[in-house]
Amino acid sequence: MAAAKRKTNTEAYLRMYRQMVRIRSFEDNANQLYLSARMPGLTHMYSGEEAVAVGICEALTDDDKITSTHRGHGHCVAKGAEFRQMFCELLGKEEGYCRGKGGSMHIADQSHGNLGANAIVGGSMGIATGAALSARLRGTDEVTVCFFGDGATAQGLWYEVMNMAALWKLPVIYACENNGYSEYTRTDEIAAGSLMKRAEAFGIEAHQVDGQDVLAVNDLAAKLVARARKGEGPFFIELETYRYHGHHVGDINRNYYRSKEEETIWKENRDPIVNFGVWLAKEGIATEADLQEIRDTVKADAEAAVAYALDAAYPPAAEVDMHVYAPDTAA
């Protein structure tokens, strides 16, 4: 990479590093909230997959849309969400993004184009495709990215919306986070054939990228987003990545479906934050002291946000049916 390009992109590189650290820090704190029985319900950790969300969302604007999954904290942070509102949402507090009603698996932040996470596997595929159709009908250049896991490729909805998106050349990118497992089953045991060829069968251009390399993800995403804006979509990306934790925070004893050796290899050799930090130092973009300062600042911000959320107020009981039922306008 040319020195001039490195200098020009320094701010973007450091922002991507900071965003990945923010996701990891958020998840570390969310896990502690669960383990200390202060958070209601379960959460699904995104740790290890940070380069996917950050690499893609850095190629988007606030006007661009994303849809997320039950493992969606990383997407939410990468698209611009703030720690305070996110932790308030996890804890059911009034100041949460959904006033405490969404919780871990249903956070939405429409101010930054996040149309929401979805606890239904593949449940947001229609929403994302509809958002892309909306952009087309309104004549905007907005692009929508639909995040989903490898297990969601078994959902019939995906094939229906891919057909529509291909026929109408919609500005949507289907981003498959292939972390190697569908809950407790290896992907190659639940998905026959190639995931890429499933998209190609509809005439959709498909790509595969190392989901642990934030620069590779961002480079591909930036190119595809630019093309989608010009009406060349839709696209499919298979991102090879890995979740460090179990399917959810209660999935602790994982030896029956994956080995400790496998986890160690990914954590020690393929960590997206560590490897990107090494690259930043090697290229003279940041010193280890600079990176440590980022990590320390983010850690302090996350801890302060947790403390704030724990003390924040719950929504009043009168709001129990707010945003649940559409108002009756027939009278």
C-alpha positions as CSV (number, residue, x, y, z in Angstrom):
1,M,0.0,0.0,0.0
2,A,1.4,3.4,-1.0
3,A,2.5,5.7,1.8
4,A,0.2,8.5,0.5
5,K,-2.8,6.2,0.7
6,R,-1.9,5.1,4.3
7,K,-1.6,8.8,5.3
8,T,-4.9,9.7,3.7
9,N,-6.7,6.8,5.4
10,T,-5.2,7.1,8.8
11,E,-8.3,8.5,10.4
12,A,-10.5,5.8,8.8
13,Y,-8.1,3.1,9.9
14,L,-8.1,4.3,13.5
15,R,-11.9,4.7,13.5
16,M,-12.3,1.1,12.3
17,Y,-9.9,-0.1,15.1
18,R,-11.9,1.9,17.7
19,Q,-15.2,0.6,16.5
20,M,-14.0,-3.1,16.7
21,V,-12.7,-2.4,20.2
22,R,-16.1,-0.8,21.1
23,I,-17.9,-3.9,20.0
24,R,-15.6,-6.2,21.9
25,S,-15.9,-4.0,25.1
26,F,-19.7,-3.9,24.8
27,E,-19.9,-7.6,24.6
28,D,-17.6,-8.2,27.5
29,N,-19.8,-6.0,29.6
30,A,-23.0,-7.5,28.4
31,N,-21.6,-10.9,29.3
32,Q,-20.8,-9.7,32.8
33,L,-24.3,-8.3,33.2
34,Y,-25.7,-11.7,32.3
35,L,-23.3,-13.6,34.6
36,S,-24.2,-11.3,37.5
37,A,-27.9,-11.8,36.9
38,R,-28.5,-8.1,36.3
39,M,-29.7,-8.5,32.7
40,P,-33.0,-10.2,32.0
41,G,-33.0,-12.9,29.3
42,L,-30.2,-14.1,27.1
43,T,-27.8,-12.5,24.8
44,H,-25.8,-13.8,21.8
45,M,-22.2,-12.7,21.8
46,Y,-20.6,-11.1,18.7
47,S,-17.0,-11.3,20.0
48,G,-14.7,-12.5,17.2
49,E,-16.8,-11.3,14.3
50,E,-16.1,-7.5,14.7
51,A,-14.3,-7.1,11.4
52,V,-17.5,-8.1,9.5
53,A,-19.8,-5.4,11.0
54,V,-17.2,-2.7,11.0
55,G,-15.8,-3.4,7.6
56,I,-19.2,-3.2,6.0
57,C,-20.8,-0.4,8.0
58,E,-17.7,1.8,7.4
59,A,-18.7,1.7,3.8
60,L,-22.3,3.0,4.6
61,T,-23.8,6.4,5.4
62,D,-26.4,7.1,8.0
63,D,-29.0,7.2,5.2
64,D,-28.1,3.6,4.2
65,K,-30.0,0.9,6.0
66,I,-29.1,-2.4,7.7
67,T,-31.1,-5.2,9.2
68,S,-29.6,-7.3,11.9
69,T,-29.9,-10.6,13.7
70,H,-30.3,-12.1,17.2
71,R,-26.4,-11.7,17.4
72,G,-26.8,-8.1,16.5
73,H,-24.9,-5.9,19.0
74,G,-21.9,-5.6,16.7
75,H,-24.0,-4.4,13.8
76,C,-25.7,-1.8,16.1
77,V,-22.4,-0.4,17.4
78,A,-20.8,-0.4,14.0
79,K,-23.7,1.6,12.5
80,G,-23.2,4.3,15.1
81,A,-25.2,3.4,18.2
82,E,-24.2,4.8,21.6
83,F,-23.3,2.7,24.6
84,R,-25.7,4.3,27.0
85,Q,-28.9,3.7,25.0
86,M,-27.7,0.2,24.2
87,F,-27.1,-0.9,27.7
88,C,-30.3,0.8,28.8
89,E,-32.1,-1.3,26.2
90,L,-30.5,-4.5,27.5
91,L,-31.6,-3.7,31.0
92,G,-35.2,-2.8,30.0
93,K,-34.7,0.9,30.8
94,E,-36.8,3.8,29.5
95,E,-33.8,5.5,27.8
96,G,-33.1,2.4,25.7
97,Y,-33.3,2.7,21.9
98,C,-36.7,0.9,22.1
99,R,-37.6,2.2,25.5
100,G,-36.6,-1.0,27.1
101,K,-39.0,-3.2,25.1
102,G,-36.7,-4.7,22.6
103,G,-33.9,-6.0,24.7
104,S,-30.8,-7.7,23.4
105,M,-32.3,-9.3,20.3
106,H,-34.5,-6.4,19.0
107,I,-32.5,-3.2,19.2
108,A,-33.2,-0.7,16.5
109,D,-31.6,2.7,15.9
110,Q,-33.3,4.2,13.0
111,S,-31.5,7.5,13.4
112,H,-28.4,5.7,12.0
113,G,-30.3,3.5,9.5
114,N,-30.4,0.4,11.7
115,L,-33.9,-1.0,11.0
116,G,-33.5,-3.4,13.9
117,A,-32.3,-6.8,15.0
118,N,-34.6,-9.8,14.7
119,A,-34.8,-12.9,16.9
120,I,-36.3,-14.9,14.0
121,V,-33.6,-16.6,12.0
122,G,-33.7,-14.9,8.6
123,G,-36.6,-12.8,9.8
124,S,-35.1,-9.5,8.5
125,M,-34.5,-10.7,4.9
126,G,-37.9,-9.4,3.7
127,I,-37.5,-6.1,5.7
128,A,-34.1,-5.5,4.1
129,T,-35.3,-6.2,0.6
130,G,-38.4,-4.1,1.2
131,A,-36.1,-1.2,2.3
132,A,-34.2,-1.5,-0.9
133,L,-37.4,-1.5,-2.9
134,S,-38.5,1.6,-1.0
135,A,-35.2,3.3,-2.0
136,R,-35.8,2.4,-5.6
137,L,-39.4,3.7,-5.6
138,R,-38.4,6.9,-3.8
139,G,-35.6,7.6,-6.2
140,T,-32.8,7.8,-3.6
141,D,-29.4,6.2,-3.7
142,E,-29.7,4.4,-0.4
143,V,-28.3,0.9,-0.1
144,T,-29.5,-1.7,2.4
145,V,-27.3,-4.4,3.9
146,C,-29.0,-7.6,5.2
147,F,-26.8,-9.3,7.9
148,F,-27.6,-13.0,8.5
149,G,-25.9,-16.2,9.6
150,D,-25.1,-19.3,7.6
151,G,-28.0,-21.1,9.2
152,A,-30.5,-18.6,7.8
153,T,-29.6,-19.7,4.2
154,A,-31.9,-22.6,4.9
155,Q,-34.9,-20.3,5.2
156,G,-37.2,-20.2,2.2
157,L,-37.7,-16.4,2.6
158,W,-34.2,-15.8,1.4
159,Y,-34.9,-17.5,-1.9
160,E,-38.1,-15.5,-2.4
161,V,-36.5,-12.2,-1.7
162,M,-33.3,-13.0,-3.8
163,N,-35.6,-13.7,-6.7
164,M,-37.3,-10.3,-6.3
165,A,-34.1,-8.4,-5.7
166,A,-32.5,-10.0,-8.8
167,L,-35.5,-9.3,-11.1
168,W,-35.8,-5.7,-10.0
169,K,-32.0,-5.1,-9.5
170,L,-32.5,-3.7,-6.0
171,P,-29.7,-1.9,-4.1
172,V,-29.4,-4.6,-1.4
173,I,-26.3,-6.6,-0.2
174,Y,-26.9,-9.9,1.4
175,A,-24.1,-10.4,3.9
176,C,-23.8,-13.9,5.2
177,E,-21.7,-14.2,8.4
178,N,-20.5,-17.8,8.1
179,N,-19.1,-18.5,11.6
180,G,-19.0,-22.2,10.9
181,Y,-21.9,-23.2,13.2
182,S,-25.7,-23.0,13.1
183,E,-26.3,-23.0,16.9
184,Y,-24.6,-26.3,17.8
185,T,-24.2,-27.9,14.4
186,R,-21.4,-27.4,11.9
187,T,-22.4,-25.5,8.8
188,D,-21.2,-28.3,6.5
189,E,-23.7,-30.6,8.2
190,I,-26.7,-28.4,7.6
191,A,-25.9,-26.7,4.3
192,A,-25.5,-28.8,1.2
193,G,-23.3,-27.4,-1.5
194,S,-21.9,-23.9,-1.8
195,L,-23.6,-20.9,-0.2
196,M,-22.3,-18.7,-3.0
197,K,-23.9,-20.8,-5.7
198,R,-27.3,-20.4,-4.0
199,A,-27.1,-16.7,-4.8
200,E,-25.5,-17.2,-8.2
201,A,-28.5,-19.4,-9.2
202,F,-30.6,-16.2,-9.2
203,G,-28.0,-14.4,-11.3
204,I,-26.7,-12.5,-8.2
205,E,-23.0,-11.7,-8.2
206,A,-21.4,-13.5,-5.2
207,H,-18.2,-12.9,-3.3
208,Q,-16.3,-14.6,-0.5
209,V,-14.0,-12.8,1.8
210,D,-12.0,-13.3,5.0
211,G,-14.3,-12.0,7.7
212,Q,-11.4,-11.6,10.1
213,D,-9.6,-9.0,7.9
214,V,-11.4,-5.7,8.4
215,L,-9.5,-4.1,5.5
216,A,-10.4,-6.9,3.0
217,V,-14.1,-6.7,4.2
218,N,-14.2,-2.9,3.9
219,D,-12.5,-2.8,0.5
220,L,-15.0,-5.3,-1.0
221,A,-18.0,-3.6,0.8
222,A,-17.0,-0.1,-0.5
223,K,-16.8,-1.4,-4.1
224,L,-20.2,-3.2,-3.9
225,V,-22.0,-0.4,-2.1
226,A,-20.8,2.1,-4.8
227,R,-22.0,-0.3,-7.5
228,A,-25.3,-0.8,-5.8
229,R,-25.9,2.9,-5.7
230,K,-25.5,2.9,-9.5
231,G,-28.2,0.2,-9.9
232,E,-25.8,-2.7,-10.3
233,G,-27.1,-4.7,-7.4
234,P,-28.0,-7.0,-5.7
235,F,-24.9,-8.7,-4.3
236,F,-24.1,-11.5,-2.0
237,I,-21.1,-11.8,0.3
238,E,-20.0,-14.8,2.3
239,L,-17.8,-13.7,5.2
240,E,-15.8,-16.4,6.9
241,T,-15.7,-15.6,10.6
242,Y,-15.9,-17.2,14.0
243,R,-17.8,-16.5,17.2
244,Y,-15.6,-16.9,20.3
245,H,-18.4,-17.7,22.7
246,G,-21.2,-20.2,22.5
247,H,-24.4,-19.8,20.6
248,H,-25.7,-17.7,23.6
249,V,-24.2,-16.7,26.9
250,G,-25.6,-19.9,28.6
251,D,-23.8,-22.1,26.1
252,I,-20.7,-22.6,28.2
253,N,-19.8,-26.3,27.8
254,R,-19.2,-26.5,24.0
255,N,-16.9,-29.5,23.9
256,Y,-19.6,-31.7,22.4
257,Y,-19.8,-29.7,19.2
258,R,-16.4,-27.9,18.8
259,S,-13.0,-28.4,20.4
260,K,-11.0,-26.1,22.6
261,E,-8.1,-26.5,20.2
262,E,-10.3,-24.9,17.4
263,E,-11.3,-22.0,19.6
264,T,-7.7,-21.4,20.6
265,I,-6.5,-21.3,17.0
266,W,-9.0,-18.7,16.1
267,K,-8.5,-16.6,19.2
268,E,-4.7,-16.7,19.0
269,N,-4.1,-16.5,15.3
270,R,-7.2,-15.0,13.7
271,D,-8.3,-12.3,16.1
272,P,-9.4,-9.3,14.0
273,I,-8.6,-6.7,16.5
274,V,-5.2,-8.0,17.4
275,N,-4.1,-8.6,13.8
276,F,-5.3,-5.2,12.7
277,G,-3.5,-3.6,15.6
278,V,-0.3,-5.3,14.5
279,W,-0.8,-4.1,11.0
280,L,-1.4,-0.5,12.2
281,A,1.8,-0.6,14.2
282,K,3.8,-2.2,11.4
283,E,2.6,0.5,8.9
284,G,3.5,3.3,11.3
285,I,-0.1,4.4,11.5
286,A,-0.3,4.0,15.3
287,T,2.0,2.9,18.1
288,E,1.1,0.3,20.7
289,A,0.7,3.2,23.2
290,D,-1.8,4.8,20.8
291,L,-3.8,1.6,20.5
292,Q,-3.7,1.0,24.3
293,E,-5.1,4.5,24.8
294,I,-8.0,3.7,22.5
295,R,-8.6,0.4,24.4
296,D,-8.5,2.2,27.8
297,T,-10.8,5.0,26.7
298,V,-13.3,2.6,25.2
299,K,-13.2,0.4,28.3
300,A,-13.9,3.4,30.6
301,D,-16.7,4.6,28.3
302,A,-18.4,1.2,28.4
303,E,-18.1,0.9,32.2
304,A,-19.5,4.4,32.7
305,A,-22.4,3.5,30.4
306,V,-23.1,0.3,32.3
307,A,-23.2,2.2,35.6
308,Y,-25.5,4.8,34.1
309,A,-27.9,2.2,32.7
310,L,-28.0,0.3,36.0
311,D,-29.2,3.5,37.7
312,A,-31.6,4.6,34.9
313,A,-35.3,4.5,35.3
314,Y,-37.6,1.8,34.0
315,P,-40.4,2.9,31.7
316,P,-43.7,3.8,33.4
317,A,-46.3,1.0,33.6
318,A,-48.6,3.1,31.5
319,E,-46.4,2.5,28.5
320,V,-47.1,-1.3,28.5
321,D,-49.1,-1.0,25.3
322,M,-47.2,1.8,23.7
323,H,-45.7,0.9,20.3
324,V,-47.5,-2.4,20.5
325,Y,-50.8,-1.7,18.9
326,A,-51.5,0.7,16.0
327,P,-53.8,3.5,17.0
328,D,-57.5,3.0,16.2
329,T,-58.3,5.7,13.6
330,A,-61.6,4.2,12.5
331,A,-63.7,6.1,15.0
